């Protein structure tokens, strides 16, 4: 079942986020990693919010463990996000 994941990183700047994305080898407006269906990011009053839709929770958790955590550490960032999961009833894509 598809899930939405909301990650709220207190104190993380958009520049920090951009650095981690670059370390992961992704480009703004580019393709998502395998298993990720949708991704967007915004600045909040307290930091940065990342919102994704993934094919399932296990795929997200594996990606987070293998990629997000290590690349955040490589960038010298230790911000642990508040994570909220949502079951997705429906999603649409551009094709």
PDB file of N, CA, C and O in Angstrom, chain B, residues numbered from 101:
ATOM      1  N   UNK B 101       0.839  -1.176   0.000  1.00  0.00           N
ATOM      2  CA  UNK B 101       0.000   0.000   0.000  1.00  0.00           C
ATOM      3  C   UNK B 101       0.882   1.237   0.000  1.00  0.00           C
ATOM      4  O   UNK B 101       1.851   1.313   0.755  1.00  0.00           O
ATOM      5  N   UNK B 102       0.551   2.201  -0.840  1.00  0.00           N
ATOM      6  CA  UNK B 102       1.303   3.454  -0.893  1.00  0.00           C
ATOM      7  C   UNK B 102       1.144   4.212   0.421  1.00  0.00           C
ATOM      8  O   UNK B 102       0.080   4.200   1.040  1.00  0.00           O
ATOM      9  N   UNK B 103       2.222   4.867   0.828  1.00  0.00           N
ATOM     10  CA  UNK B 103       2.210   5.667   2.054  1.00  0.00           C
ATOM     11  C   UNK B 103       2.796   7.046   1.768  1.00  0.00           C
ATOM     12  O   UNK B 103       3.677   7.211   0.924  1.00  0.00           O
ATOM     13  N   UNK B 104       2.280   8.021   2.494  1.00  0.00           N
ATOM     14  CA  UNK B 104       2.881   9.351   2.480  1.00  0.00           C
ATOM     15  C   UNK B 104       3.759   9.446   3.716  1.00  0.00           C
ATOM     16  O   UNK B 104       3.423   8.920   4.777  1.00  0.00           O
ATOM     17  N   UNK B 105       4.877  10.121   3.563  1.00  0.00           N
ATOM     18  CA  UNK B 105       5.811  10.312   4.662  1.00  0.00           C
ATOM     19  C   UNK B 105       6.079  11.805   4.787  1.00  0.00           C
ATOM     20  O   UNK B 105       6.494  12.451   3.824  1.00  0.00           O
ATOM     21  N   UNK B 106       5.845  12.342   5.962  1.00  0.00           N
ATOM     22  CA  UNK B 106       6.151  13.748   6.234  1.00  0.00           C
ATOM     23  C   UNK B 106       7.305  13.773   7.231  1.00  0.00           C
ATOM     24  O   UNK B 106       7.194  13.238   8.334  1.00  0.00           O
ATOM     25  N   UNK B 107       8.407  14.395   6.837  1.00  0.00           N
ATOM     26  CA  UNK B 107       9.587  14.503   7.692  1.00  0.00           C
ATOM     27  C   UNK B 107       9.807  15.970   8.019  1.00  0.00           C
ATOM     28  O   UNK B 107      10.038  16.784   7.125  1.00  0.00           O
ATOM     29  N   UNK B 108       9.736  16.304   9.294  1.00  0.00           N
ATOM     30  CA  UNK B 108       9.968  17.678   9.745  1.00  0.00           C
ATOM     31  C   UNK B 108      11.323  17.745  10.434  1.00  0.00           C
ATOM     32  O   UNK B 108      11.524  17.168  11.503  1.00  0.00           O
ATOM     33  N   UNK B 109      12.252  18.463   9.797  1.00  0.00           N
ATOM     34  CA  UNK B 109      13.617  18.614  10.303  1.00  0.00           C
ATOM     35  C   UNK B 109      13.749  19.975  10.967  1.00  0.00           C
ATOM     36  O   UNK B 109      13.868  20.990  10.281  1.00  0.00           O
ATOM     37  N   UNK B 110      13.728  20.005  12.284  1.00  0.00           N
ATOM     38  CA  UNK B 110      13.889  21.251  13.035  1.00  0.00           C
ATOM     39  C   UNK B 110      15.317  21.758  12.867  1.00  0.00           C
ATOM     40  O   UNK B 110      16.279  21.030  13.112  1.00  0.00           O
ATOM     41  N   UNK B 111      15.444  23.025  12.442  1.00  0.00           N
ATOM     42  CA  UNK B 111      16.755  23.651  12.313  1.00  0.00           C
ATOM     43  C   UNK B 111      17.465  23.382  11.000  1.00  0.00           C
ATOM     44  O   UNK B 111      18.497  23.995  10.731  1.00  0.00           O
ATOM     45  N   UNK B 112      16.947  22.489  10.178  1.00  0.00           N
ATOM     46  CA  UNK B 112      17.576  22.194   8.895  1.00  0.00           C
ATOM     47  C   UNK B 112      17.192  23.281   7.890  1.00  0.00           C
ATOM     48  O   UNK B 112      16.011  23.587   7.729  1.00  0.00           O
ATOM     49  N   UNK B 113      18.169  23.856   7.224  1.00  0.00           N
ATOM     50  CA  UNK B 113      17.898  24.903   6.233  1.00  0.00           C
ATOM     51  C   UNK B 113      17.681  24.279   4.857  1.00  0.00           C
ATOM     52  O   UNK B 113      17.987  23.107   4.638  1.00  0.00           O
ATOM     53  N   UNK B 114      17.155  25.072   3.946  1.00  0.00           N
ATOM     54  CA  UNK B 114      17.015  24.594   2.573  1.00  0.00           C
ATOM     55  C   UNK B 114      18.383  24.361   1.934  1.00  0.00           C
ATOM     56  O   UNK B 114      18.531  23.465   1.103  1.00  0.00           O
ATOM     57  N   UNK B 115      19.382  25.158   2.313  1.00  0.00           N
ATOM     58  CA  UNK B 115      20.744  24.924   1.813  1.00  0.00           C
ATOM     59  C   UNK B 115      21.268  23.573   2.309  1.00  0.00           C
ATOM     60  O   UNK B 115      21.913  22.845   1.555  1.00  0.00           O
ATOM     61  N   UNK B 116      20.990  23.237   3.578  1.00  0.00           N
ATOM     62  CA  UNK B 116      21.372  21.921   4.106  1.00  0.00           C
ATOM     63  C   UNK B 116      20.719  20.812   3.286  1.00  0.00           C
ATOM     64  O   UNK B 116      21.376  19.857   2.871  1.00  0.00           O
ATOM     65  N   UNK B 117      19.424  20.957   3.064  1.00  0.00           N
ATOM     66  CA  UNK B 117      18.671  19.979   2.275  1.00  0.00           C
ATOM     67  C   UNK B 117      19.298  19.837   0.881  1.00  0.00           C
ATOM     68  O   UNK B 117      19.526  18.721   0.415  1.00  0.00           O
ATOM     69  N   UNK B 118      19.573  20.956   0.224  1.00  0.00           N
ATOM     70  CA  UNK B 118      20.159  20.920  -1.120  1.00  0.00           C
ATOM     71  C   UNK B 118      21.492  20.192  -1.127  1.00  0.00           C
ATOM     72  O   UNK B 118      21.795  19.458  -2.067  1.00  0.00           O
ATOM     73  N   UNK B 119      22.290  20.390  -0.082  1.00  0.00           N
ATOM     74  CA  UNK B 119      23.598  19.725   0.005  1.00  0.00           C
ATOM     75  C   UNK B 119      23.416  18.201   0.099  1.00  0.00           C
ATOM     76  O   UNK B 119      24.141  17.452  -0.554  1.00  0.00           O
ATOM     77  N   UNK B 120      22.458  17.744   0.902  1.00  0.00           N
ATOM     78  CA  UNK B 120      22.218  16.307   1.043  1.00  0.00           C
ATOM     79  C   UNK B 120      21.703  15.720  -0.272  1.00  0.00           C
ATOM     80  O   UNK B 120      22.130  14.638  -0.675  1.00  0.00           O
ATOM     81  N   UNK B 121      20.800  16.419  -0.936  1.00  0.00           N
ATOM     82  CA  UNK B 121      20.282  15.951  -2.228  1.00  0.00           C
ATOM     83  C   UNK B 121      21.423  15.815  -3.227  1.00  0.00           C
ATOM     84  O   UNK B 121      21.492  14.835  -3.969  1.00  0.00           O
ATOM     85  N   UNK B 122      22.311  16.791  -3.247  1.00  0.00           N
ATOM     86  CA  UNK B 122      23.464  16.732  -4.157  1.00  0.00           C
ATOM     87  C   UNK B 122      24.363  15.538  -3.821  1.00  0.00           C
ATOM     88  O   UNK B 122      24.826  14.841  -4.723  1.00  0.00           O
ATOM     89  N   UNK B 123      24.609  15.300  -2.538  1.00  0.00           N
ATOM     90  CA  UNK B 123      25.431  14.155  -2.136  1.00  0.00           C
ATOM     91  C   UNK B 123      24.799  12.830  -2.544  1.00  0.00           C
ATOM     92  O   UNK B 123      25.505  11.860  -2.819  1.00  0.00           O
ATOM     93  N   UNK B 124      23.457  12.788  -2.584  1.00  0.00           N
ATOM     94  CA  UNK B 124      22.760  11.571  -2.999  1.00  0.00           C
ATOM     95  C   UNK B 124      22.744  11.418  -4.517  1.00  0.00           C
ATOM     96  O   UNK B 124      22.360  10.367  -5.028  1.00  0.00           O
ATOM     97  N   UNK B 125      23.159  12.462  -5.243  1.00  0.00           N
ATOM     98  CA  UNK B 125      23.219  12.381  -6.697  1.00  0.00           C
ATOM     99  C   UNK B 125      21.905  12.705  -7.393  1.00  0.00           C
ATOM    100  O   UNK B 125      21.716  12.345  -8.555  1.00  0.00           O
ATOM    101  N   UNK B 126      20.984  13.388  -6.688  1.00  0.00           N
ATOM    102  CA  UNK B 126      19.710  13.766  -7.290  1.00  0.00           C
ATOM    103  C   UNK B 126      19.759  15.221  -7.729  1.00  0.00           C
ATOM    104  O   UNK B 126      20.587  16.000  -7.257  1.00  0.00           O
ATOM    105  N   UNK B 127      18.858  15.576  -8.640  1.00  0.00           N
ATOM    106  CA  UNK B 127      18.782  16.944  -9.154  1.00  0.00           C
ATOM    107  C   UNK B 127      17.406  17.524  -8.862  1.00  0.00           C
ATOM    108  O   UNK B 127      16.409  16.805  -8.926  1.00  0.00           O
ATOM    109  N   UNK B 128      17.334  18.821  -8.539  1.00  0.00           N
ATOM    110  CA  UNK B 128      16.027  19.457  -8.368  1.00  0.00           C
ATOM    111  C   UNK B 128      15.183  19.269  -9.631  1.00  0.00           C
ATOM    112  O   UNK B 128      15.655  19.499 -10.745  1.00  0.00           O
ATOM    113  N   UNK B 129      13.939  18.854  -9.444  1.00  0.00           N
ATOM    114  CA  UNK B 129      13.056  18.626 -10.575  1.00  0.00           C
ATOM    115  C   UNK B 129      13.328  17.326 -11.311  1.00  0.00           C
ATOM    116  O   UNK B 129      12.685  17.036 -12.320  1.00  0.00           O
ATOM    117  N   UNK B 130      14.281  16.538 -10.813  1.00  0.00           N
ATOM    118  CA  UNK B 130      14.658  15.290 -11.483  1.00  0.00           C
ATOM    119  C   UNK B 130      13.851  14.109 -11.001  1.00  0.00           C
ATOM    120  O   UNK B 130      12.804  14.260 -10.370  1.00  0.00           O
ATOM    121  N   UNK B 131      14.350  12.945 -11.307  1.00  0.00           N
ATOM    122  CA  UNK B 131      13.682  11.691 -10.977  1.00  0.00           C
ATOM    123  C   UNK B 131      13.820  11.363  -9.491  1.00  0.00           C
ATOM    124  O   UNK B 131      14.791  11.749  -8.840  1.00  0.00           O
ATOM    125  N   UNK B 132      12.837  10.651  -8.979  1.00  0.00           N
ATOM    126  CA  UNK B 132      12.886  10.165  -7.596  1.00  0.00           C
ATOM    127  C   UNK B 132      13.632   8.835  -7.569  1.00  0.00           C
ATOM    128  O   UNK B 132      13.803   8.198  -8.609  1.00  0.00           O
ATOM    129  N   UNK B 133      14.076   8.416  -6.392  1.00  0.00           N
ATOM    130  CA  UNK B 133      14.694   7.096  -6.303  1.00  0.00           C
ATOM    131  C   UNK B 133      13.640   6.010  -6.538  1.00  0.00           C
ATOM    132  O   UNK B 133      12.441   6.267  -6.431  1.00  0.00           O
ATOM    133  N   UNK B 134      14.086   4.828  -6.850  1.00  0.00           N
ATOM    134  CA  UNK B 134      13.188   3.703  -7.067  1.00  0.00           C
ATOM    135  C   UNK B 134      12.294   3.496  -5.842  1.00  0.00           C
ATOM    136  O   UNK B 134      12.777   3.437  -4.711  1.00  0.00           O
ATOM    137  N   UNK B 135      10.999   3.389  -6.083  1.00  0.00           N
ATOM    138  CA  UNK B 135      10.048   3.190  -4.995  1.00  0.00           C
ATOM    139  C   UNK B 135       9.406   4.458  -4.498  1.00  0.00           C
ATOM    140  O   UNK B 135       8.362   4.410  -3.847  1.00  0.00           O
ATOM    141  N   UNK B 136      10.013   5.603  -4.794  1.00  0.00           N
ATOM    142  CA  UNK B 136       9.427   6.892  -4.417  1.00  0.00           C
ATOM    143  C   UNK B 136       8.563   7.366  -5.575  1.00  0.00           C
ATOM    144  O   UNK B 136       9.005   7.386  -6.723  1.00  0.00           O
ATOM    145  N   UNK B 137       7.329   7.749  -5.266  1.00  0.00           N
ATOM    146  CA  UNK B 137       6.394   8.139  -6.303  1.00  0.00           C
ATOM    147  C   UNK B 137       6.285   9.647  -6.463  1.00  0.00           C
ATOM    148  O   UNK B 137       5.931  10.144  -7.532  1.00  0.00           O
ATOM    149  N   UNK B 138       6.593  10.372  -5.392  1.00  0.00           N
ATOM    150  CA  UNK B 138       6.438  11.825  -5.409  1.00  0.00           C
ATOM    151  C   UNK B 138       7.255  12.411  -4.273  1.00  0.00           C
ATOM    152  O   UNK B 138       7.410  11.780  -3.228  1.00  0.00           O
ATOM    153  N   UNK B 139       7.790  13.642  -4.474  1.00  0.00           N
ATOM    154  CA  UNK B 139       8.652  14.273  -3.465  1.00  0.00           C
ATOM    155  C   UNK B 139       8.517  15.782  -3.586  1.00  0.00           C
ATOM    156  O   UNK B 139       8.598  16.329  -4.687  1.00  0.00           O
ATOM    157  N   UNK B 140       8.311  16.460  -2.458  1.00  0.00           N
ATOM    158  CA  UNK B 140       8.373  17.926  -2.453  1.00  0.00           C
ATOM    159  C   UNK B 140       8.894  18.407  -1.110  1.00  0.00           C
ATOM    160  O   UNK B 140       8.825  17.694  -0.109  1.00  0.00           O
ATOM    161  N   UNK B 141       9.420  19.633  -1.105  1.00  0.00           N
ATOM    162  CA  UNK B 141      10.086  20.187   0.073  1.00  0.00           C
ATOM    163  C   UNK B 141       9.699  21.645   0.237  1.00  0.00           C
ATOM    164  O   UNK B 141       9.509  22.363  -0.745  1.00  0.00           O
ATOM    165  N   UNK B 142       9.584  22.081   1.499  1.00  0.00           N
ATOM    166  CA  UNK B 142       9.303  23.482   1.778  1.00  0.00           C
ATOM    167  C   UNK B 142       9.993  23.911   3.064  1.00  0.00           C
ATOM    168  O   UNK B 142      10.294  23.090   3.930  1.00  0.00           O
ATOM    169  N   UNK B 143      10.234  25.198   3.170  1.00  0.00           N
ATOM    170  CA  UNK B 143      10.740  25.802   4.397  1.00  0.00           C
ATOM    171  C   UNK B 143       9.558  25.959   5.353  1.00  0.00           C
ATOM    172  O   UNK B 143       8.452  26.295   4.930  1.00  0.00           O
ATOM    173  N   UNK B 144       9.796  25.716   6.630  1.00  0.00           N
ATOM    174  CA  UNK B 144       8.775  25.933   7.652  1.00  0.00           C
ATOM    175  C   UNK B 144       9.286  26.972   8.649  1.00  0.00           C
ATOM    176  O   UNK B 144      10.422  27.434   8.541  1.00  0.00           O
ATOM    177  N   UNK B 145       8.461  27.330   9.601  1.00  0.00           N
ATOM    178  CA  UNK B 145       8.884  28.275  10.640  1.00  0.00           C
ATOM    179  C   UNK B 145      10.012  27.719  11.498  1.00  0.00           C
ATOM    180  O   UNK B 145      10.742  28.480  12.133  1.00  0.00           O
ATOM    181  N   UNK B 146      10.163  26.373  11.522  1.00  0.00           N
ATOM    182  CA  UNK B 146      11.150  25.748  12.404  1.00  0.00           C
ATOM    183  C   UNK B 146      12.255  24.998  11.671  1.00  0.00           C
ATOM    184  O   UNK B 146      13.146  24.436  12.308  1.00  0.00           O
ATOM    185  N   UNK B 147      12.209  24.981  10.345  1.00  0.00           N
ATOM    186  CA  UNK B 147      13.227  24.243   9.597  1.00  0.00           C
ATOM    187  C   UNK B 147      12.763  23.895   8.208  1.00  0.00           C
ATOM    188  O   UNK B 147      12.392  24.771   7.426  1.00  0.00           O
ATOM    189  N   UNK B 148      12.784  22.599   7.898  1.00  0.00           N
ATOM    190  CA  UNK B 148      12.457  22.114   6.564  1.00  0.00           C
ATOM    191  C   UNK B 148      11.515  20.919   6.662  1.00  0.00           C
ATOM    192  O   UNK B 148      11.700  20.041   7.505  1.00  0.00           O
ATOM    193  N   UNK B 149      10.500  20.892   5.791  1.00  0.00           N
ATOM    194  CA  UNK B 149       9.573  19.762   5.721  1.00  0.00           C
ATOM    195  C   UNK B 149       9.739  19.076   4.372  1.00  0.00           C
ATOM    196  O   UNK B 149       9.697  19.714   3.320  1.00  0.00           O
ATOM    197  N   UNK B 150       9.929  17.759   4.430  1.00  0.00           N
ATOM    198  CA  UNK B 150      10.001  16.907   3.249  1.00  0.00           C
ATOM    199  C   UNK B 150       8.744  16.046   3.249  1.00  0.00           C
ATOM    200  O   UNK B 150       8.416  15.419   4.256  1.00  0.00           O
ATOM    201  N   UNK B 151       8.040  16.017   2.119  1.00  0.00           N
ATOM    202  CA  UNK B 151       6.847  15.187   1.995  1.00  0.00           C
ATOM    203  C   UNK B 151       7.004  14.296   0.772  1.00  0.00           C
ATOM    204  O   UNK B 151       7.256  14.773  -0.335  1.00  0.00           O
ATOM    205  N   UNK B 152       6.852  13.002   0.990  1.00  0.00           N
ATOM    206  CA  UNK B 152       7.009  12.010  -0.071  1.00  0.00           C
ATOM    207  C   UNK B 152       5.794  11.105  -0.124  1.00  0.00           C
ATOM    208  O   UNK B 152       5.048  10.991   0.848  1.00  0.00           O
ATOM    209  N   UNK B 153       5.600  10.462  -1.271  1.00  0.00           N
ATOM    210  CA  UNK B 153       4.727   9.298  -1.386  1.00  0.00           C
ATOM    211  C   UNK B 153       5.610   8.164  -1.883  1.00  0.00           C
ATOM    212  O   UNK B 153       6.302   8.293  -2.892  1.00  0.00           O
ATOM    213  N   UNK B 154       5.573   7.039  -1.151  1.00  0.00           N
ATOM    214  CA  UNK B 154       6.374   5.854  -1.479  1.00  0.00           C
ATOM    215  C   UNK B 154       5.454   4.678  -1.760  1.00  0.00           C
ATOM    216  O   UNK B 154       4.308   4.654  -1.309  1.00  0.00           O
ATOM    217  N   UNK B 155       5.959   3.705  -2.504  1.00  0.00           N
ATOM    218  CA  UNK B 155       5.148   2.534  -2.832  1.00  0.00           C
ATOM    219  C   UNK B 155       4.754   1.755  -1.584  1.00  0.00           C
ATOM    220  O   UNK B 155       3.691   1.135  -1.552  1.00  0.00           O
ATOM    221  N   UNK B 156       5.600   1.780  -0.553  1.00  0.00           N
ATOM    222  CA  UNK B 156       5.269   1.152   0.724  1.00  0.00           C
ATOM    223  C   UNK B 156       6.257   1.639   1.785  1.00  0.00           C
ATOM    224  O   UNK B 156       7.303   2.205   1.465  1.00  0.00           O
ATOM    225  N   UNK B 157       5.912   1.412   3.028  1.00  0.00           N
ATOM    226  CA  UNK B 157       6.718   1.896   4.148  1.00  0.00           C
ATOM    227  C   UNK B 157       8.096   1.237   4.187  1.00  0.00           C
ATOM    228  O   UNK B 157       9.090   1.897   4.491  1.00  0.00           O
ATOM    229  N   UNK B 158       8.161  -0.047   3.886  1.00  0.00           N
ATOM    230  CA  UNK B 158       9.431  -0.771   3.947  1.00  0.00           C
ATOM    231  C   UNK B 158      10.450  -0.191   2.965  1.00  0.00           C
ATOM    232  O   UNK B 158      11.631  -0.069   3.290  1.00  0.00           O
ATOM    233  N   UNK B 159       9.991   0.165   1.768  1.00  0.00           N
ATOM    234  CA  UNK B 159      10.901   0.735   0.776  1.00  0.00           C
ATOM    235  C   UNK B 159      11.440   2.077   1.259  1.00  0.00           C
ATOM    236  O   UNK B 159      12.631   2.355   1.119  1.00  0.00           O
ATOM    237  N   UNK B 160      10.564   2.915   1.831  1.00  0.00           N
ATOM    238  CA  UNK B 160      11.026   4.187   2.382  1.00  0.00           C
ATOM    239  C   UNK B 160      12.045   3.950   3.496  1.00  0.00           C
ATOM    240  O   UNK B 160      13.116   4.556   3.492  1.00  0.00           O
ATOM    241  N   UNK B 161      11.722   3.074   4.445  1.00  0.00           N
ATOM    242  CA  UNK B 161      12.616   2.859   5.591  1.00  0.00           C
ATOM    243  C   UNK B 161      13.983   2.345   5.149  1.00  0.00           C
ATOM    244  O   UNK B 161      15.003   2.734   5.718  1.00  0.00           O
ATOM    245  N   UNK B 162      14.012   1.483   4.151  1.00  0.00           N
ATOM    246  CA  UNK B 162      15.293   0.989   3.625  1.00  0.00           C
ATOM    247  C   UNK B 162      16.087   2.136   2.992  1.00  0.00           C
ATOM    248  O   UNK B 162      17.291   2.257   3.217  1.00  0.00           O
ATOM    249  N   UNK B 163      15.410   2.979   2.200  1.00  0.00           N
ATOM    250  CA  UNK B 163      16.083   4.118   1.573  1.00  0.00           C
ATOM    251  C   UNK B 163      16.615   5.079   2.633  1.00  0.00           C
ATOM    252  O   UNK B 163      17.739   5.569   2.523  1.00  0.00           O
ATOM    253  N   UNK B 164      15.811   5.346   3.655  1.00  0.00           N
ATOM    254  CA  UNK B 164      16.242   6.255   4.719  1.00  0.00           C
ATOM    255  C   UNK B 164      17.488   5.728   5.420  1.00  0.00           C
ATOM    256  O   UNK B 164      18.428   6.479   5.679  1.00  0.00           O
ATOM    257  N   UNK B 165      17.489   4.435   5.723  1.00  0.00           N
ATOM    258  CA  UNK B 165      18.621   3.830   6.428  1.00  0.00           C
ATOM    259  C   UNK B 165      19.882   3.784   5.566  1.00  0.00           C
ATOM    260  O   UNK B 165      20.984   4.032   6.055  1.00  0.00           O
ATOM    261  N   UNK B 166      19.715   3.465   4.284  1.00  0.00           N
ATOM    262  CA  UNK B 166      20.874   3.285   3.406  1.00  0.00           C
ATOM    263  C   UNK B 166      21.379   4.579   2.777  1.00  0.00           C
ATOM    264  O   UNK B 166      22.543   4.662   2.383  1.00  0.00           O
ATOM    265  N   UNK B 167      20.503   5.607   2.676  1.00  0.00           N
ATOM    266  CA  UNK B 167      20.887   6.807   1.935  1.00  0.00           C
ATOM    267  C   UNK B 167      20.723   8.109   2.728  1.00  0.00           C
ATOM    268  O   UNK B 167      21.673   8.882   2.854  1.00  0.00           O
ATOM    269  N   UNK B 168      19.527   8.351   3.260  1.00  0.00           N
ATOM    270  CA  UNK B 168      19.293   9.639   3.917  1.00  0.00           C
ATOM    271  C   UNK B 168      20.201   9.806   5.127  1.00  0.00           C
ATOM    272  O   UNK B 168      20.919  10.801   5.233  1.00  0.00           O
ATOM    273  N   UNK B 169      20.174   8.846   6.034  1.00  0.00           N
ATOM    274  CA  UNK B 169      21.002   8.940   7.244  1.00  0.00           C
ATOM    275  C   UNK B 169      22.484   9.094   6.943  1.00  0.00           C
ATOM    276  O   UNK B 169      23.115  10.019   7.455  1.00  0.00           O
ATOM    277  N   UNK B 170      23.062   8.207   6.121  1.00  0.00           N
ATOM    278  CA  UNK B 170      24.489   8.327   5.824  1.00  0.00           C
ATOM    279  C   UNK B 170      24.865   9.640   5.130  1.00  0.00           C
ATOM    280  O   UNK B 170      25.912  10.214   5.430  1.00  0.00           O
ATOM    281  N   UNK B 171      24.030  10.121   4.211  1.00  0.00           N
ATOM    282  CA  UNK B 171      24.368  11.366   3.505  1.00  0.00           C
ATOM    283  C   UNK B 171      24.192  12.582   4.405  1.00  0.00           C
ATOM    284  O   UNK B 171      24.918  13.565   4.258  1.00  0.00           O
ATOM    285  N   UNK B 172      23.241  12.532   5.335  1.00  0.00           N
ATOM    286  CA  UNK B 172      23.128  13.626   6.307  1.00  0.00           C
ATOM    287  C   UNK B 172      24.383  13.656   7.178  1.00  0.00           C
ATOM    288  O   UNK B 172      24.927  14.726   7.451  1.00  0.00           O
ATOM    289  N   UNK B 173      24.838  12.487   7.612  1.00  0.00           N
ATOM    290  CA  UNK B 173      26.059  12.420   8.418  1.00  0.00           C
ATOM    291  C   UNK B 173      27.260  12.920   7.624  1.00  0.00           C
ATOM    292  O   UNK B 173      28.091  13.657   8.156  1.00  0.00           O
ATOM    293  N   UNK B 174      27.357  12.528   6.363  1.00  0.00           N
ATOM    294  CA  UNK B 174      28.453  12.982   5.511  1.00  0.00           C
ATOM    295  C   UNK B 174      28.455  14.503   5.374  1.00  0.00           C
ATOM    296  O   UNK B 174      29.516  15.120   5.281  1.00  0.00           O
ATOM    297  N   UNK B 175      27.264  15.106   5.363  1.00  0.00           N
ATOM    298  CA  UNK B 175      27.143  16.566   5.261  1.00  0.00           C
ATOM    299  C   UNK B 175      27.353  17.251   6.611  1.00  0.00           C
ATOM    300  O   UNK B 175      27.310  18.478   6.697  1.00  0.00           O
ATOM    301  N   UNK B 176      27.581  16.459   7.671  1.00  0.00           N
ATOM    302  CA  UNK B 176      27.801  17.028   8.998  1.00  0.00           C
ATOM    303  C   UNK B 176      26.522  17.460   9.684  1.00  0.00           C
ATOM    304  O   UNK B 176      26.548  18.319  10.566  1.00  0.00           O
ATOM    305  N   UNK B 177      25.400  16.871   9.288  1.00  0.00           N
ATOM    306  CA  UNK B 177      24.102  17.232   9.852  1.00  0.00           C
ATOM    307  C   UNK B 177      23.602  16.097  10.735  1.00  0.00           C
ATOM    308  O   UNK B 177      23.654  14.930  10.346  1.00  0.00           O
ATOM    309  N   UNK B 178      23.120  16.439  11.918  1.00  0.00           N
ATOM    310  CA  UNK B 178      22.628  15.398  12.816  1.00  0.00           C
ATOM    311  C   UNK B 178      21.174  15.611  13.215  1.00  0.00           C
ATOM    312  O   UNK B 178      20.717  15.047  14.209  1.00  0.00           O
ATOM    313  N   UNK B 179      20.451  16.409  12.461  1.00  0.00           N
ATOM    314  CA  UNK B 179      19.045  16.682  12.725  1.00  0.00           C
ATOM    315  C   UNK B 179      18.217  15.423  12.501  1.00  0.00           C
ATOM    316  O   UNK B 179      18.202  14.874  11.399  1.00  0.00           O
ATOM    317  N   UNK B 180      17.528  14.967  13.545  1.00  0.00           N
ATOM    318  CA  UNK B 180      16.631  13.821  13.427  1.00  0.00           C
ATOM    319  C   UNK B 180      15.216  14.330  13.203  1.00  0.00           C
ATOM    320  O   UNK B 180      14.722  15.123  14.003  1.00  0.00           O
ATOM    321  N   UNK B 181      14.551  13.897  12.138  1.00  0.00           N
ATOM    322  CA  UNK B 181      13.232  14.447  11.839  1.00  0.00           C
ATOM    323  C   UNK B 181      12.134  13.839  12.699  1.00  0.00           C
ATOM    324  O   UNK B 181      12.255  12.716  13.188  1.00  0.00           O
ATOM    325  N   UNK B 182      11.064  14.600  12.871  1.00  0.00           N
ATOM    326  CA  UNK B 182       9.802  14.043  13.346  1.00  0.00           C
ATOM    327  C   UNK B 182       9.152  13.463  12.097  1.00  0.00           C
ATOM    328  O   UNK B 182       8.973  14.167  11.103  1.00  0.00           O
ATOM    329  N   UNK B 183       8.795  12.175  12.145  1.00  0.00           N
ATOM    330  CA  UNK B 183       8.255  11.496  10.968  1.00  0.00           C
ATOM    331  C   UNK B 183       6.806  11.110  11.223  1.00  0.00           C
ATOM    332  O   UNK B 183       6.470  10.538  12.260  1.00  0.00           O
ATOM    333  N   UNK B 184       5.951  11.437  10.252  1.00  0.00           N
ATOM    334  CA  UNK B 184       4.555  11.041  10.303  1.00  0.00           C
ATOM    335  C   UNK B 184       4.239  10.261   9.031  1.00  0.00           C
ATOM    336  O   UNK B 184       4.580  10.685   7.927  1.00  0.00           O
ATOM    337  N   UNK B 185       3.586   9.119   9.202  1.00  0.00           N
ATOM    338  CA  UNK B 185       3.176   8.283   8.075  1.00  0.00           C
ATOM    339  C   UNK B 185       1.667   8.385   7.888  1.00  0.00           C
ATOM    340  O   UNK B 185       0.913   8.482   8.856  1.00  0.00           O
ATOM    341  N   UNK B 186       1.240   8.361   6.629  1.00  0.00           N
ATOM    342  CA  UNK B 186      -0.177   8.386   6.275  1.00  0.00           C
ATOM    343  C   UNK B 186      -0.440   7.308   5.235  1.00  0.00           C
ATOM    344  O   UNK B 186       0.355   7.135   4.311  1.00  0.00           O
ATOM    345  N   UNK B 187      -1.543   6.583   5.374  1.00  0.00           N
ATOM    346  CA  UNK B 187      -1.967   5.678   4.310  1.00  0.00           C
ATOM    347  C   UNK B 187      -2.538   6.522   3.180  1.00  0.00           C
ATOM    348  O   UNK B 187      -3.315   7.447   3.418  1.00  0.00           O
ATOM    349  N   UNK B 188      -2.153   6.204   1.956  1.00  0.00           N
ATOM    350  CA  UNK B 188      -2.593   6.981   0.802  1.00  0.00           C
ATOM    351  C   UNK B 188      -3.804   6.295   0.167  1.00  0.00           C
ATOM    352  O   UNK B 188      -3.750   5.121  -0.200  1.00  0.00           O
ATOM    353  N   UNK B 189      -4.869   7.034   0.050  1.00  0.00           N
ATOM    354  CA  UNK B 189      -6.074   6.507  -0.592  1.00  0.00           C
ATOM    355  C   UNK B 189      -5.917   6.541  -2.111  1.00  0.00           C
ATOM    356  O   UNK B 189      -6.325   5.607  -2.801  1.00  0.00           O
ATOM    357  N   UNK B 190      -5.324   7.619  -2.629  1.00  0.00           N
ATOM    358  CA  UNK B 190      -5.176   7.783  -4.075  1.00  0.00           C
ATOM    359  C   UNK B 190      -4.018   8.736  -4.348  1.00  0.00           C
ATOM    360  O   UNK B 190      -3.739   9.624  -3.543  1.00  0.00           O
ATOM    361  N   UNK B 191      -3.356   8.555  -5.464  1.00  0.00           N
ATOM    362  CA  UNK B 191      -2.373   9.522  -5.942  1.00  0.00           C
ATOM    363  C   UNK B 191      -2.411   9.504  -7.458  1.00  0.00           C
ATOM    364  O   UNK B 191      -2.802   8.509  -8.067  1.00  0.00           O
ATOM    365  N   UNK B 192      -2.009  10.598  -8.056  1.00  0.00           N
ATOM    366  CA  UNK B 192      -1.960  10.704  -9.519  1.00  0.00           C
ATOM    367  C   UNK B 192      -0.596  11.250  -9.904  1.00  0.00           C
ATOM    368  O   UNK B 192       0.037  11.968  -9.130  1.00  0.00           O
ATOM    369  N   UNK B 193      -0.147  10.906 -11.105  1.00  0.00           N
ATOM    370  CA  UNK B 193       1.135  11.390 -11.593  1.00  0.00           C
ATOM    371  C   UNK B 193       0.950  11.982 -12.988  1.00  0.00           C
ATOM    372  O   UNK B 193      -0.113  11.866 -13.597  1.00  0.00           O
ATOM    373  N   UNK B 194       1.995  12.607 -13.466  1.00  0.00           N
ATOM    374  CA  UNK B 194       1.951  13.186 -14.806  1.00  0.00           C
ATOM    375  C   UNK B 194       2.095  12.107 -15.875  1.00  0.00           C
ATOM    376  O   UNK B 194       1.949  12.385 -17.065  1.00  0.00           O
ATOM    377  N   UNK B 195       2.381  10.881 -15.453  1.00  0.00           N
ATOM    378  CA  UNK B 195       2.504   9.806 -16.444  1.00  0.00           C
ATOM    379  C   UNK B 195       3.866   9.301 -16.451  1.00  0.00           C
ATOM    380  O   UNK B 195       4.183   8.390 -17.215  1.00  0.00           O
TER     381      UNK B 195
END
